[in-house]
């Protein structure tokens, strides 16, 4: 029985996780820009900045409001 459950989990989790990771852009952050963005280094750097910019802005706002 445990083997059967394990097989089910392995069939469900990775199959669903793999396609979502690259689409979400987590693959780029993880350190695999070649898989997520098949282009020059500049392209994946731009994506990294775009993802970090909104996060930084929100953090700045939260810090300003707290003070």
NORPEUR-V706153 format. One record per residue. NEAR is the number of other C-alpha atoms within 8 Angstrom. Layout:
# NORPEUR-V706153
near: <NEAR:NEAR>
This chain:
# NORPEUR-V706153
near: <4:5:6:7:8:8:8:8:8:9:8:8:8:8:9:8:8:8:8:8:10:12:8:7:9:9:13:14:9:6:6:9:11:7:9:11:9:7:7:6:6:6:9:12:8:8:8:10:8:8:8:8:8:8:8:8:8:8:8:8:8:8:8:7:6:5:4>
